[in-house]
Amino acid sequence: MRNLALVSVGLAGLLHVGFFLMESVWWRRPAIHRRFGIRSQEEADLNAFALYNQGFYNLGLGIGAFVGIGLDLADNASGGPIIVFASAIMLLASIVLVSARKALAPAAAVQGLPPLIAILALLAS
């Protein structure tokens, strides 16, 4: 079960690094902001600062997941709690996403399922 937790939180970490890239690095590209429901360049520009900031939160969560994995693999007792913390925040963010807009349930599932699996697998191990 521990390996399932590590793989799941690793996937969640990679997703959040990807969210960072889309929100903070590539946001003004039409192919990217359209994925978020933004149809015009003007609207993308208006939202750029908020998404830039949000992207760095996602990067922090991804880094937290990877630090937890690294510590766990090094048999450091703090790895598990860091994994649970990073995963819990990712899961909470997915719940907030779907509670704000039901149409985003598929995106919330992509964001929230890997950290949920990681938490459950870690607690079961």
N, C-alpha and C positions, 0 to 999 in steps of 0.2 A: 504494500500500500504506500510505503514511503516513496518508492520510485514513481508511482502514479502521481503523488503529490508534487514531486520535483518536476516531472514532465509538464504537468498542468500549470504550475506556477511559472515555469519557463515559457510556456506558450503565452500565458497571460502577460508576462514581461515583454515578450517580443511584440505582442499586439499593442501594448502601451507605448513602446518605442515607435512603432508604426504610426500610432495616433499622434505622437509628438511630431514626427516628420510631416504628416499631413497638415497639422494645425499650426505649427510654428515655422516650418521651413518651406513647404510647398503650397501654403494656403491660397495664394493669389492665382494659382493655376486653375483655369476653368474646370478641368477634369477633376480636380480635387474638391473645390468648394461646391460643385454640383452634387457630389456624394452626400453633402450635408444639407441639401435642399436649397442652396443659395444659387439663384439663377443668373444674377447680373454681376458684372465686375464691380459696379458701384456698391452693391450690397456686400460683396466680399470685402471691399476696402473698408466699409463701415464696421465690419465685424473683425477685422484683422487683429486689432490690439487684444480683444478679449480671447480670441482663439490662440494667439501667440502665448498669452499667459496660461491658458488652459493646457496647451501643449506641454509646457514645462512641468505642470503638475503631473501629467501622464508620464513624462520622462522620469520624474522622481519615483513614481510608483514602479515603473519598469526596473529602474536601478535598484530599488528596494527588494524587488523579487529576486534579482540576480545576486545581490549581496546575501540574502537569506539562503539561496541555493549554495553559494560558495561556502558560507559558514557551516551549513549543514553537511556538505560533502567533506569539510575539514574536521568533522566531529565536534564542532563548537556548539554548545548547548543553546546559544542565542539564535542559531539559524532558524529553528522551528518557529519561535515567537515572531521573528521578523517576517517570515513567510506568511504566517497567519495574519499579521497586521496589514501587510501590503495587500494580501488577498481580500481581506475584509473591506478595505477602503475601495478596492476595485469593484467588489460585489455591491457595496453600498452605492457607488456611482452608477452602476447599471440599474439598480432599483430606482434611483432618482430619475434617470433617463426615461425609463418606461412610465414612471408616475407622472412625468411632465408631459409626455406625448405618447399615447398608446400606439400610434403608428410606428414608433421606433422600437417596438418589441423585438423584431429580429436583430437590430443592432445591439440592443440591451442584452440579448441572449449571447451574442458573440462576445460581448464585453464581460458578461457576468458568469457564464458557465465554467470556463477554465478556473477562475479563482474559487468558485464554489466547490468544484471537484477537488481542488488542492486542499481546501480547508477540511472537507469531509475525509479525504484520504489521509491527511496528516493526523487528524483526530482519531482515526481508526487504527493507526499504526502504533 
